[in-house]
């Protein structure tokens, strides 16, 4: 039996749904579909090949171009060191309290790290109890401890000329004649290489040293 060509009907029925979907679209031209697309040119604000040269390349040139005066100037040669005079400290005290003030000054020196052998204590009046005790064993044993130089040494102002220099000298103006103090303080100043501490009446000390301290 001859076949009736149904291709148009089959073709029409097959395309019917697609034609319906296509009729619902706004434009017949296909709309851009999200997905991979050719790389877009870089945006103005985005780093890209047109980025300016990094400033790091200018650093070597800038450093080399800096003028010479920017470098620190060579320090001036120090002046020749003159014989430095010892520092003088005055501890106001009465004649009765001068020895106690001197003892306190020695304690502070030792607490600050001074070695005992760096300190010499001079009295212008009554001798220090330690000196009186050691002298009871004879002057030879007494001065042997001075020569050993490993402890604080206490001496009378009358024997100051025999005492060797030490970094710190503490003078207790605890009495004695005016002549003794006047003679002891300048001599004590020559025995102190770093610091002279004088405990006593400020006016009397200033007069003996011949200068305000």
ZIZI-V354041 format. One record per residue. N is the residue number from 0. PSI is psi in whole degrees, -180 to 180 (NA if undefined). Layout:
n=N psi=PSI
n=N psi=PSI
//
This chain:
n=0 psi=132
n=1 psi=140
n=2 psi=137
n=3 psi=127
n=4 psi=117
n=5 psi=11
n=6 psi=-42
n=7 psi=-42
n=8 psi=-44
n=9 psi=-43
n=10 psi=-39
n=11 psi=-42
n=12 psi=-31
n=13 psi=-35
n=14 psi=-3
n=15 psi=-53
n=16 psi=-40
n=17 psi=-36
n=18 psi=-34
n=19 psi=-43
n=20 psi=-38
n=21 psi=-32
n=22 psi=-23
n=23 psi=-8
n=24 psi=154
n=25 psi=-48
n=26 psi=147
n=27 psi=-25
n=28 psi=139
n=29 psi=137
n=30 psi=145
n=31 psi=130
n=32 psi=132
n=33 psi=140
n=34 psi=-168
n=35 psi=134
n=36 psi=164
n=37 psi=146
n=38 psi=130
n=39 psi=153
n=40 psi=150
n=41 psi=143
n=42 psi=157
n=43 psi=-39
n=44 psi=-4
n=45 psi=140
n=46 psi=139
n=47 psi=-167
n=48 psi=-26
n=49 psi=11
n=50 psi=141
n=51 psi=160
n=52 psi=137
n=53 psi=142
n=54 psi=-17
n=55 psi=-28
n=56 psi=-16
n=57 psi=-18
n=58 psi=-48
n=59 psi=-42
n=60 psi=-40
n=61 psi=-42
n=62 psi=-41
n=63 psi=-27
n=64 psi=-5
n=65 psi=138
n=66 psi=157
n=67 psi=-40
n=68 psi=-17
n=69 psi=-23
n=70 psi=147
n=71 psi=133
n=72 psi=148
n=73 psi=134
n=74 psi=143
n=75 psi=146
n=76 psi=131
n=77 psi=146
n=78 psi=150
n=79 psi=130
n=80 psi=113
n=81 psi=164
n=82 psi=109
n=83 psi=129
n=84 psi=148
n=85 psi=152
n=86 psi=144
n=87 psi=128
n=88 psi=136
n=89 psi=127
n=90 psi=103
n=91 psi=132
n=92 psi=153
n=93 psi=168
n=94 psi=-35
n=95 psi=-30
n=96 psi=2
n=97 psi=-39
n=98 psi=-40
n=99 psi=-40
n=100 psi=-38
n=101 psi=-41
n=102 psi=-40
n=103 psi=-39
n=104 psi=-40
n=105 psi=-43
n=106 psi=-42
n=107 psi=-38
n=108 psi=-45
n=109 psi=-39
n=110 psi=-31
n=111 psi=-4
n=112 psi=1
n=113 psi=137
n=114 psi=142
n=115 psi=-35
n=116 psi=-5
n=117 psi=-1
n=118 psi=132
n=119 psi=131
n=120 psi=130
n=121 psi=138
n=122 psi=139
n=123 psi=-17
n=124 psi=-125
n=125 psi=142
n=126 psi=157
n=127 psi=143
n=128 psi=-36
n=129 psi=-45
n=130 psi=-42
n=131 psi=-39
n=132 psi=-46
n=133 psi=-34
n=134 psi=-21
n=135 psi=-17
n=136 psi=2
n=137 psi=151
n=138 psi=-31
n=139 psi=-47
n=140 psi=-35
n=141 psi=-50
n=142 psi=-20
n=143 psi=-35
n=144 psi=-35
n=145 psi=-45
n=146 psi=-30
n=147 psi=-37
n=148 psi=30
n=149 psi=9
n=150 psi=166
n=151 psi=135
n=152 psi=134
n=153 psi=131
n=154 psi=157
n=155 psi=151
n=156 psi=-30
n=157 psi=-25
n=158 psi=14
n=159 psi=-32
n=160 psi=-23
n=161 psi=-17
n=162 psi=141
n=163 psi=161
n=164 psi=145
n=165 psi=160
n=166 psi=-39
n=167 psi=131
n=168 psi=129
n=169 psi=125
n=170 psi=126
n=171 psi=109
n=172 psi=78
n=173 psi=35
n=174 psi=-157
n=175 psi=170
n=176 psi=162
n=177 psi=-38
n=178 psi=-37
n=179 psi=-46
n=180 psi=-41
n=181 psi=-37
n=182 psi=-33
n=183 psi=-41
n=184 psi=-48
n=185 psi=-36
n=186 psi=-40
n=187 psi=-33
n=188 psi=-35
n=189 psi=-20
n=190 psi=-18
n=191 psi=120
n=192 psi=-22
n=193 psi=-47
n=194 psi=134
n=195 psi=122
n=196 psi=125
n=197 psi=123
n=198 psi=119
n=199 psi=-163
n=200 psi=124
n=201 psi=-42
n=202 psi=-41
n=203 psi=-40
n=204 psi=-46
n=205 psi=-40
n=206 psi=-38
n=207 psi=-38
n=208 psi=-18
n=209 psi=16
n=210 psi=150
n=211 psi=137
n=212 psi=NA
//
